[in-house]
Amino acid sequence: MQQTVGAGQAGLQIAARMKAMRIPALVIEGHARVGDHWRKRCPAPTIQTIKRYHTPVAVLYQPYPTNWPEYTPRDMLADWCEHYASIQELIVWTGSEIHPNPTYDTASCTWDVTVLRDGEPLKLHPSHIVFTTGTMEEPFMPDCPGRDVFRGQVLHSSSFRGGSDFSGKRVVVVGAGSSAIDACQDLVLNGAESVTMIQRSSTCVLSRDILSLVQRSTWADNRPLEVADFLGVVHRLPKSMPDTVIAQPPPSFARTMTIPAGGPLREKLAQGGLQLGQALTMPILEKIGGLMIFIGYWIDAGAAELVANGSIKVKSGITPDRFTETSLIFSDGTELPADAVIFATGYQPITEATRGLLGNNVAALAGDPYGLNAEGELNSYCPTGHPGLWYGTGDFFAARFYSKMLALQIKARQLQLVSVAPP
């Protein structure tokens, strides 16, 4: 039996692939329902990629209905994930979690795992554990002095449940990625007295219309999805499109790509004081306080208008320095009165979750799932430095394409076509 941790889109697609290849798989999900990781997000998000891009392994097993919207709303996607797990007859234990420090037996090549299912401990012995809890795992909250004296509300964007709770309030949102702009937009629409976005450094922003054009050129309706995915992977390889890939970063970093950002969009954002790069670049890891922290970009679907007209105010090139009772003071000495502060400051990498669950030694052996290996493939979905331990991360497209490769590798070990090296 194989064990997949996390019933998000990657975990479900990997489980579906394994089921199709007759590999027994159990999915462990901490939430009460499949799809809750979407339902518990800010109400505003809609998937800003075209539906052909964010289709699950559906073309092989369960396609979207023909009248499915081009950009899927949050709750619709959450319900589809739940429906998908049910119709595909995937074995998913919700309300469950792995007890820390499972051990690996090199003689039997199996794990000794205790799963807490609805609080009841159950012993399992899977041959493989696949972490699919996402490249964005634990929220990162910077240490900002004075938080204990601040009279207002302080939260991370992962706990933001909508702007209706902040109607009539002065809200500061620290960060300028997708979580930040989603929160800012929802706050404005729900009548916050003021909304100010704090931008530490330049932000990567792309028009949804431009992104959709780029995606439709590859994921065209008349092109088989398997062929489109293959082309999508080829386009992402550093040596395949030298005009698109502007840099090959160190192995621990994600690839950096550029797409024209669009003149009108840039003008609107510049008018509102947002600092932009020359084009959309997609660096997603940044070292902060010794940790590799995920930072972001955002795809614009109307928020630029709110930045341009001042509904979302922007303070750029500064960082929070300390709280007072009623305000936030910044690195340049300026002060901003606030009733609530939302830190949209990203997430710690999945390796930190591995470290907390499996221990330092296993996490060190497993290595880094980010970036590209020597062959230009994602490190994720490839064997880690520890036998029986895998990472399955990435967006819908990455999980859809690479889940087959991961399943094939596990199948080869199941058939003893590949030997398992000791850790």
C-alpha positions as CSV (number, residue, x, y, z in Angstrom):
1,M,0.0,0.0,0.0
2,Q,1.1,3.5,-0.7
3,Q,0.1,6.5,1.4
4,T,-0.6,10.0,0.0
5,V,-0.6,12.8,2.5
6,G,-3.1,15.5,1.5
7,A,-6.3,15.4,-0.5
8,G,-5.7,18.6,-2.5
9,Q,-5.6,18.5,-6.3
10,A,-2.1,17.0,-6.4
11,G,-3.0,14.2,-3.9
12,L,-6.2,13.3,-5.6
13,Q,-4.6,13.2,-9.1
14,I,-1.7,11.0,-7.8
15,A,-4.2,8.7,-6.1
16,A,-6.3,8.5,-9.3
17,R,-3.2,7.7,-11.3
18,M,-2.2,4.9,-8.9
19,K,-5.7,3.5,-8.9
20,A,-5.6,3.3,-12.7
21,M,-2.3,1.5,-12.5
22,R,-3.6,-0.9,-9.8
23,I,-1.4,0.5,-7.1
24,P,-3.2,0.5,-3.7
25,A,-3.3,4.0,-2.3
26,L,-4.7,5.6,0.8
27,V,-5.1,9.4,1.0
28,I,-4.8,11.1,4.4
29,E,-6.6,14.4,4.7
30,G,-6.6,16.6,7.9
31,H,-9.8,18.5,7.0
32,A,-13.3,17.2,7.6
33,R,-14.2,17.2,3.9
34,V,-12.3,16.8,0.7
35,G,-12.1,20.3,-0.8
36,D,-12.0,22.1,2.5
37,H,-8.5,23.5,1.7
38,W,-10.3,25.6,-1.0
39,R,-13.5,26.3,1.0
40,K,-11.6,27.8,3.9
41,R,-9.8,30.3,1.7
42,C,-10.8,33.9,1.2
43,P,-14.2,34.0,-0.6
44,A,-12.9,36.1,-3.5
45,P,-10.6,33.6,-5.2
46,T,-11.4,32.2,-8.6
47,I,-8.9,30.1,-10.4
48,Q,-7.3,32.6,-12.8
49,T,-6.1,30.0,-15.3
50,I,-8.2,28.6,-18.1
51,K,-10.1,25.4,-17.4
52,R,-8.1,23.3,-19.9
53,Y,-5.0,24.2,-17.8
54,H,-6.5,23.4,-14.4
55,T,-8.4,20.3,-15.4
56,P,-7.6,17.4,-13.1
57,V,-6.6,14.0,-14.5
58,A,-10.1,14.3,-15.8
59,V,-9.7,13.9,-19.5
60,L,-8.7,10.2,-18.8
61,Y,-11.3,9.5,-16.1
62,Q,-13.8,12.3,-15.5
63,P,-14.0,15.4,-17.6
64,Y,-15.5,18.7,-16.5
65,P,-19.1,19.2,-17.8
66,T,-19.2,21.0,-21.2
67,N,-20.7,24.1,-19.6
68,W,-18.0,24.4,-17.0
69,P,-16.9,28.1,-16.5
70,E,-13.6,29.1,-18.0
71,Y,-12.4,30.4,-14.6
72,T,-13.5,28.1,-11.8
73,P,-14.9,29.8,-8.6
74,R,-13.5,28.6,-5.3
75,D,-16.5,26.7,-3.9
76,M,-17.2,25.1,-7.3
77,L,-13.7,23.7,-7.4
78,A,-13.9,22.5,-3.8
79,D,-17.1,20.6,-4.5
80,W,-15.6,19.2,-7.7
81,C,-12.6,17.8,-5.8
82,E,-15.0,16.1,-3.3
83,H,-17.2,14.8,-6.2
84,Y,-14.0,13.6,-8.0
85,A,-12.8,11.6,-5.0
86,S,-16.2,10.0,-4.7
87,I,-16.8,9.1,-8.3
88,Q,-13.3,7.8,-8.8
89,E,-13.7,5.7,-5.7
90,L,-10.5,7.0,-4.1
91,I,-9.8,5.9,-0.6
92,V,-9.6,9.1,1.4
93,W,-9.6,9.3,5.2
94,T,-10.7,12.8,6.2
95,G,-10.2,14.2,9.7
96,S,-6.9,12.2,9.9
97,E,-3.3,12.9,10.4
98,I,0.0,11.0,10.6
99,H,1.5,10.9,14.1
100,P,5.0,12.4,14.2
101,N,8.1,10.3,13.7
102,P,7.1,7.3,11.7
103,T,10.0,4.9,11.1
104,Y,11.3,3.1,8.0
105,D,12.3,-0.6,8.1
106,T,15.1,-1.3,5.7
107,A,14.5,-5.0,5.8
108,S,10.9,-5.0,4.7
109,C,11.1,-1.6,2.9
110,T,8.0,-0.4,4.7
111,W,7.1,2.4,7.0
112,D,5.7,2.0,10.5
113,V,3.1,4.7,10.6
114,T,0.5,5.6,13.2
115,V,-2.5,7.5,11.7
116,L,-4.9,9.3,14.0
117,R,-8.3,8.9,12.3
118,D,-10.9,11.0,14.1
119,G,-8.6,10.7,17.2
120,E,-8.3,7.0,17.1
121,P,-4.7,5.6,16.5
122,L,-4.3,3.1,13.7
123,K,-1.1,1.3,12.7
124,L,-0.2,1.1,8.9
125,H,2.8,-0.2,7.0
126,P,2.9,1.5,3.6
127,S,5.8,1.0,1.2
128,H,5.8,4.6,0.2
129,I,4.7,8.0,1.6
130,V,4.0,10.8,-0.9
131,F,3.8,14.3,0.6
132,T,1.3,16.3,-1.4
133,T,0.5,18.9,1.2
134,G,1.6,21.7,-1.1
135,T,4.6,23.8,-1.7
136,M,2.8,26.3,0.5
137,E,2.6,24.5,3.8
138,E,2.8,26.4,7.2
139,P,2.0,30.1,7.2
140,F,5.0,32.4,7.8
141,M,4.4,35.2,10.2
142,P,7.3,37.7,10.7
143,D,8.2,38.7,14.2
144,C,7.0,42.3,14.6
145,P,7.6,43.8,18.1
146,G,4.6,45.3,20.0
147,R,2.0,42.9,18.7
148,D,0.9,42.2,22.3
149,V,0.0,45.9,22.9
150,F,-1.8,46.4,19.6
151,R,-5.5,46.8,20.3
152,G,-6.7,45.7,16.8
153,Q,-6.8,42.3,15.1
154,V,-3.7,40.6,13.7
155,L,-3.9,37.6,11.5
156,H,-2.2,35.7,8.6
157,S,-4.0,35.7,5.2
158,S,-4.5,32.0,5.6
159,S,-7.0,32.8,8.4
160,F,-8.8,35.6,6.4
161,R,-12.4,34.5,5.8
162,G,-13.6,37.5,3.9
163,G,-13.9,41.3,4.1
164,S,-17.4,41.4,5.8
165,D,-15.8,41.2,9.2
166,F,-13.8,44.3,8.5
167,S,-16.5,46.6,7.2
168,G,-15.8,50.2,8.3
169,K,-12.3,49.4,9.6
170,R,-8.9,50.6,8.6
171,V,-7.0,47.5,7.4
172,V,-3.3,47.2,6.5
173,V,-2.3,44.2,4.4
174,V,1.4,43.3,4.5
175,G,2.5,41.7,1.3
176,A,1.8,42.1,-2.4
177,G,1.3,38.6,-3.8
178,S,-1.9,36.8,-4.8
179,S,-3.2,36.3,-1.2
180,A,-2.6,40.0,-0.5
181,I,-4.5,41.3,-3.6
182,D,-7.4,38.8,-3.0
183,A,-7.7,40.1,0.5
184,C,-7.5,43.8,-0.5
185,Q,-10.0,43.4,-3.2
186,D,-12.5,41.6,-0.9
187,L,-12.0,44.2,1.8
188,V,-12.8,47.1,-0.6
189,L,-15.9,45.3,-1.9
190,N,-17.1,44.8,1.6
191,G,-16.8,48.4,2.7
192,A,-13.6,48.7,4.7
193,E,-12.9,52.3,5.6
194,S,-9.4,52.1,4.1
195,V,-7.2,49.4,2.7
196,T,-3.4,49.8,2.4
197,M,-1.1,47.3,0.8
198,I,2.5,47.2,2.1
199,Q,4.9,46.2,-0.7
200,R,8.4,45.3,0.4
201,S,9.9,44.9,-3.1
202,S,8.7,44.8,-6.7
203,T,5.8,42.6,-7.6
204,C,5.2,40.3,-10.5
205,V,1.8,41.0,-12.1
206,L,0.2,39.6,-15.2
207,S,-3.0,40.4,-17.0
208,R,-5.3,37.3,-16.9
209,D,-6.2,38.0,-20.5
210,I,-2.6,37.8,-21.6
211,L,-2.0,34.7,-19.5
212,S,-5.1,33.1,-21.0
213,L,-3.9,33.8,-24.6
214,V,-0.6,32.2,-23.8
215,Q,-2.2,29.1,-22.2
216,R,-4.7,28.7,-25.0
217,S,-1.9,28.6,-27.5
218,T,-0.7,25.4,-25.8
219,W,-3.9,24.0,-24.2
220,A,-6.1,24.5,-27.2
221,D,-9.6,22.9,-27.2
222,N,-8.8,20.9,-30.4
223,R,-5.6,19.5,-29.0
224,P,-5.6,16.3,-26.9
225,L,-4.8,17.2,-23.3
226,E,-2.0,14.7,-23.1
227,V,-0.3,16.3,-26.1
228,A,-0.9,19.8,-24.7
229,D,0.7,18.8,-21.4
230,F,3.7,17.4,-23.1
231,L,4.1,20.7,-25.0
232,G,3.6,22.6,-21.8
233,V,6.4,20.6,-20.1
234,V,8.7,21.1,-23.1
235,H,8.1,24.9,-23.0
236,R,9.1,25.0,-19.4
237,L,12.5,23.3,-19.9
238,P,15.3,25.8,-19.7
239,K,17.0,24.8,-23.0
240,S,13.8,24.5,-25.1
241,M,12.7,28.2,-25.3
242,P,15.7,30.5,-24.9
243,D,13.6,33.5,-25.8
244,T,11.2,32.8,-23.0
245,V,13.4,31.5,-20.2
246,I,15.6,34.4,-19.2
247,A,17.6,32.7,-16.5
248,Q,18.3,29.3,-15.0
249,P,18.4,29.9,-11.3
250,P,20.3,27.8,-8.7
251,P,18.8,24.3,-8.2
252,S,17.1,25.3,-5.0
253,F,15.1,28.0,-6.8
254,A,12.2,27.7,-9.2
255,R,12.7,28.5,-12.8
256,T,12.3,32.2,-13.8
257,M,10.2,32.9,-16.9
258,T,9.0,36.1,-18.5
259,I,5.8,37.0,-20.3
260,P,4.9,40.5,-21.5
261,A,2.9,42.2,-18.7
262,G,0.9,44.6,-20.9
263,G,1.2,48.3,-21.2
264,P,-2.2,49.4,-19.9
265,L,-2.0,47.2,-16.9
266,R,1.5,48.5,-16.0
267,E,0.2,52.1,-16.3
268,K,-2.7,51.5,-13.9
269,L,-0.5,49.8,-11.3
270,A,2.3,52.4,-11.6
271,Q,-0.4,55.1,-11.2
272,G,-1.3,53.5,-7.9
273,G,2.3,53.4,-6.7
274,L,3.0,49.7,-7.2
275,Q,6.6,48.8,-8.0
276,L,6.8,46.4,-11.0
277,G,9.6,44.5,-12.7
278,Q,10.1,44.8,-16.5
279,A,7.9,41.8,-17.1
280,L,6.2,39.0,-15.3
281,T,8.8,37.0,-13.6
282,M,7.9,34.1,-11.3
283,P,10.5,33.7,-8.5
284,I,8.6,32.0,-5.7
285,L,11.3,31.3,-3.1
286,E,13.1,33.8,-0.9
287,K,15.4,33.3,2.0
288,I,14.1,35.0,5.1
289,G,15.6,34.4,8.5
290,G,17.3,31.2,7.4
291,L,14.2,29.7,5.9
292,M,13.2,29.4,2.3
293,I,9.9,31.3,2.3
294,F,7.4,31.3,-0.6
295,I,6.6,34.7,-2.0
296,G,4.3,35.4,-4.8
297,Y,3.0,37.1,-7.8
298,W,-0.6,37.8,-8.9
299,I,-2.7,37.5,-11.9
300,D,-4.9,40.6,-12.4
301,A,-8.6,40.2,-13.0
302,G,-9.8,43.7,-12.0
303,A,-7.8,44.6,-8.9
304,A,-5.5,46.9,-10.9
305,E,-8.5,49.3,-11.3
306,L,-8.8,49.5,-7.5
307,V,-5.1,50.2,-7.2
308,A,-5.2,52.9,-9.9
309,N,-8.2,54.8,-8.4
310,G,-6.8,54.6,-4.8
311,S,-9.3,52.3,-3.3
312,I,-6.3,50.1,-2.6
313,K,-3.5,52.3,-1.4
314,V,0.1,51.1,-1.8
315,K,3.1,51.9,0.4
316,S,6.2,50.5,-1.4
317,G,9.8,49.7,-0.4
318,I,9.2,49.5,3.3
319,T,8.6,46.8,5.9
320,P,6.7,46.7,9.2
321,D,9.0,47.7,12.1
322,R,6.8,47.6,15.2
323,F,3.2,47.9,16.5
324,T,1.8,50.6,18.8
325,E,-1.5,50.4,20.5
326,T,-3.4,51.8,17.5
327,S,-1.0,51.7,14.5
328,L,1.9,50.1,12.6
329,I,5.2,51.9,12.3
330,F,7.4,51.1,9.3
331,S,11.1,50.9,8.5
332,D,11.1,54.4,7.0
333,G,9.7,55.9,10.2
334,T,6.2,56.5,8.9
335,E,3.1,55.5,10.9
336,L,-0.2,54.1,9.7
337,P,-3.3,53.9,12.0
338,A,-4.9,50.5,11.8
339,D,-7.8,48.5,13.2
340,A,-6.6,45.3,11.7
341,V,-3.3,44.0,10.2
342,I,-3.3,41.0,7.8
343,F,0.1,39.4,7.1
344,A,0.0,38.0,3.5
345,T,3.6,37.1,4.0
346,G,3.7,33.6,2.4
347,Y,4.3,30.1,3.7
348,Q,7.2,28.0,4.9
349,P,8.2,25.3,2.4
350,I,7.0,21.7,2.5
351,T,10.4,20.6,3.7
352,E,9.6,22.2,7.1
353,A,6.5,20.1,7.4
354,T,8.6,17.0,6.6
355,R,11.1,18.0,9.2
356,G,8.4,18.4,11.8
357,L,6.7,15.1,10.9
358,L,9.6,12.8,10.1
359,G,12.5,14.4,11.9
360,N,15.7,16.2,10.9
361,N,17.6,13.1,9.7
362,V,14.9,12.0,7.3
363,A,14.3,15.5,6.0
364,A,18.0,16.0,5.4
365,L,18.2,12.7,3.5
366,A,15.1,13.5,1.5
367,G,16.6,16.7,0.1
368,D,15.0,19.7,-1.6
369,P,11.9,19.1,-3.7
370,Y,12.1,22.5,-5.4
371,G,13.7,23.5,-8.7
372,L,15.1,21.3,-11.5
373,N,17.4,18.3,-11.4
374,A,20.4,17.7,-13.7
375,E,18.0,16.5,-16.5
376,G,15.8,19.6,-16.3
377,E,13.0,17.8,-14.6
378,L,11.2,18.9,-11.5
379,N,12.9,17.6,-8.4
380,S,9.4,16.9,-7.1
381,Y,7.9,13.6,-8.4
382,C,11.5,12.1,-8.5
383,P,13.0,9.8,-5.9
384,T,14.2,11.6,-2.8
385,G,17.3,10.8,-0.9
386,H,15.3,8.6,1.4
387,P,13.7,5.3,0.1
388,G,9.9,5.2,0.2
389,L,9.5,9.0,0.5
390,W,8.3,11.2,-2.3
391,Y,7.1,14.7,-2.9
392,G,4.2,15.6,-5.3
393,T,3.7,19.3,-5.5
394,G,2.8,21.9,-8.1
395,D,-0.3,23.3,-9.8
396,F,-3.0,21.3,-11.7
397,F,-0.9,21.0,-14.8
398,A,2.2,19.8,-13.0
399,A,0.4,17.3,-10.9
400,R,-1.6,16.0,-13.9
401,F,1.5,15.4,-16.0
402,Y,4.0,14.3,-13.4
403,S,1.6,12.1,-11.4
404,K,1.9,9.5,-14.1
405,M,5.7,9.5,-13.9
406,L,5.6,9.2,-10.1
407,A,3.1,6.3,-10.3
408,L,5.3,4.5,-12.9
409,Q,8.3,4.8,-10.6
410,I,6.4,3.3,-7.7
411,K,5.0,0.6,-10.0
412,A,8.5,-0.4,-11.0
413,R,9.5,-0.8,-7.4
414,Q,6.3,-2.7,-6.7
415,L,7.2,-5.1,-9.6
416,Q,10.8,-5.2,-8.3
417,L,12.1,-3.8,-11.5
418,V,14.0,-1.2,-9.5
419,S,15.9,-2.0,-6.3
420,V,15.3,0.1,-3.2
421,A,18.6,1.5,-1.9
422,P,19.0,1.8,1.9
423,P,18.9,5.3,3.4
